[in-house]
Amino acid sequence: MLGKQSKLAKAVLVFFGLLLNSAMISANDNICSTSFDELVLEGLSTHPSIEVSKKIVIGADLQLNGAMWGYFPTPSIDVSQSLNNTRINFRIDQPLWDGGKIDAARDRAQAQKNEATYVYAESQYQLIEDYLNTLQKYLQAQDKIGIMNSAIVQLKSLMKTIDRMIVAGELSIADKNLLSTKIADIYSSLEITRAEFDVAKIQFEILTGHNIECDVSFNDKPIFRGSINIELLVDDALKFSPSLKILNARIETAKSDVDSAESKLLPTLKLRGEYKQGALYDGDNDKAENLIYLVFEMSTGAGASLLSNIGRSEINVLKVKNEKLSKEKEVIDKLMNNYTRFVAAKNNIEILSNDIIIAEKVFDSNKRLFFLQQKKWTDVASALTALNKKKISKAQLLGEYKVLEMKLALKTNRLSLKTGGFLSEVLQ
């Protein structure tokens, strides 16, 4: 009878230890948070690369305005002086026909403005990618910290059970030391993960330009629902890629250079109004005169230099077009890599979810059998370790999956942040 009571008391002791093991710490304190969208908005407004790109766009716009003045009358003044005489010529030239020289200069300035605009878009694109890469590290470290903290709580609860069993003579101090080593290993990994988390937070601060005191919150609503039309993604990626838009603008610049070179083979006809006063030589008429006349100008340059310039400009067009073809392949390759990793991560998450269900059942089974004294505490700890490894793997994949989804959306102009269509505004 006494033996049965003793055995029942030990079972109750283990039972209460397992209750502590399964308890989780919950905190209801209000924790401040900063939206990931807000960080991106701040970066897109204040990051140095964005500020430089904006100024380049302003400079290109001024250059275009300067090219447009070529259609208007151009004043000039010429003052010549000899030993005893001075002559002043004041002219206003209005182009009537120039063979396309002014049009070519305007087209080149317009193409350069377009290129500056797309460089600005590419700066936004690259900055958002930097934010997304940092977000992945942040989310992965954050989830891993939570899982390891939970594991420490569970193992410490198991430690209390072991302490009671040592007092009851069921286990030895060696068991306690072994479990302490396991807990110490988790603490060591936890410190490394916390450092990774801190680094990710510092990277957010560098991108945003100020300290971030609160945790970064993230809206993880799915962007792609249902099946994905990969052909449509490819079309959109080619349509909205800032790099391809830049090369399109460079092609237009190269074409305008061809037009400019060809226009130099044609004459220029101007209407000139001229005011003359004074004489440079003693025999010249020094009376003031007002003249209006037509000016016909043409120059073929030295030798065949104009033809050489035309040929060189045409080759440059082919060169930039070839660069665009290479860039198109690069854009498609990056999109396919992004897509295949996205699909693989999604499938692996589903596999790991099933594995976690099985691992949880094994862990619960080992706890019950430990309660019935048919399993050792090491079996419970091993099952918990296996379960947490799978949870960490799934958390890492979830962070990667979400960022890959957002990168896929960014590449195809589907990114749904509070920033709205910040890329489509300059890329359509």
Secondary structure, 3 states (H helix, E strand, C coil): CHHHHHHHHHHHHHHHHHHHHHCCCCCCCCCCEEEHHHHHHHHHHHCHHHHHHHHHHHHHHHHHHHHHHHHCCEEEEEEEECCCCEEEEEEEEEEEECCCHHHHHHHHHHHHHHHHHHHHHHHHHHHHHHHHHHHHHHHHHHHHHHHHHHHHHHHHHHHHHHHHHHHCCCCCHHHHHHHHHHHHHHHHHHHHHHHHHHHHHHHHHHHHCCCCCCEEECCCCCCCCCCCCHHHHHHHHHHHCHHHHHHHHHHHHHHHHHHHHHHCCCCEEEEEEEEEEECCCCCCCCCCEEEEEEEEECCCCCCCHHHHHHHHHHHHHHHHHHHHHHHHHHHHHHHHHHHHHHHHHHHHHHHHHHHHHHHHHHHHHHHHHHHCCCCCHHHHHHHHHHHHHHHHHHHHHHHHHHHHHHHHHHHCCCCCCCCCCCCHHHHC
